[in-house]
Amino acid sequence: MAQVFKYLKGDRVIWIVMMFFALISILVVFTSVGPLALRKDGTSTSINLFRHFIFLGLGFVVMFVTHRMPYNYFSKISVVLLWVSVGLLMLTLGLDIATNGARRWLQLPFGFTIQTSDLAKIALIMYVARILSKYQEKKADFRKVILPLFFRILLVCALIFTENLSTAILIFGSAFTLILVGRVKWYYLTGLLMTLIIPAFLFIILLTETDLIPRKETWIARWEKFTGTSEEGNYAQANLSKIAIVTGGIFGKGPGHSEVRYALPHAYSDFIYAIIIEEYGLFGGIIVLLLYLILLFRAGVIVKQSPTHFGALLAFGLAISLVFQAFINMGVCVGMLPVTGQTLPFISWGGTSILFTSVAVGAILSVSRNEQIAEADEQTA
């Protein structure tokens, strides 16, 4: 292990956490993609698992390359990445290529797809960290700094929410949390939140009284089924997820012994946490939860030790977005939240989503690595 960490710099605990995520992912995805092969194209479970294994491997390559970059580089490219992601979001909406009833994906060569909101989330957090870091030592002008920053956050969220409301909420929540810890004056934040009242009111009207929002029926149906007010009863996926959790008990049924996976349509992605608990019990579910909390805690240590404001804000923003996403996935699986479609970062079966998660973790490790370099320079000076 010592030989491995000669090349893996930065926070060792985060590296170990990501290795555990990869191991858990391989075990649970092997269980849950079998029914997928039977339902879709008849390909074997081994082929799907091999594809997933390749993306996990590529994820660690991306993580390694990213963590070797000076984290200040992310500040420099954040402006370009932000506007590139805005353009890709517009292109995604314009091409009208729907997957599972939503326009979230862009088709890439060789059959690959990319969910453009994944890029937008990382780009926006990097950009917000860049802007806030410039005004930590002096007062940020509301009209010239805070208001344009808030406009860019709303622009990205507006391009996402019609097709992926939960991701828009996740991105807005992550960016706003970053602003909260970025020492922005409280009365600025109050003013910004007050400006959201009118758009929120108009959104409710559009959602309930018009057909301008394509997925409004899906949102309303999911909410009604979650609250139990739907005439159709509760959401079938949510019920199956609860069955998996209840039958899993304390120690679970054992690896590969999930029964609910055959009936649960997205057991390999949206509801993979339920499969984890079914096979590994409450004990396994708690371990996964603790791993994400450890990731957040170690990011907090990196924030505390960071010699620059940008490094601290970047590490915090990326970590909080990953952990928020994980909590949403877990909340859906245990019945605390309505069905959203959020995956479990670096554990759910996926392709480019794993790579974008790897970029985020790599950037956090880059901040940690540069802290170690700065500390070593101080000791040798």
Buried (B, 14 or more C-beta within 10 A) or exposed (E): EEEEEEEBBBBBBBBBBBEBBBEBBBBBBBBBBBBBBEEEEEEEBEEBBEBBBEBBEBBBEBBBEBBBBEBBEBBEBBBEBBEBBBEBBEEBBEEEEEEEEBBBBBEEEEEEBBBBBBBBBBBBBBBBBBBBBBBBEEEBEBEEBBBEBBEBBBBBBEBBBBBBBBBBBBBBBBBBBBBEBBBBEEEBBEBBEEEEEEEEEEEEEEBEEEEEBBBBEBBEBBEBBBEEEBEEEBBBBBBBBBBBBEBBEEEBBEEEEBEBBEBBBBBBBBBBBBBBBBBBBBEBBEBBBEBBBBBBBBBBBBBEBBEBBBBBBBBBBBBBBBBBBBBBBBBBBBBEBBBBBBBBBBBBBBBBBBBBBBBBBBBBBBBBBBBEEBEEEEEEE
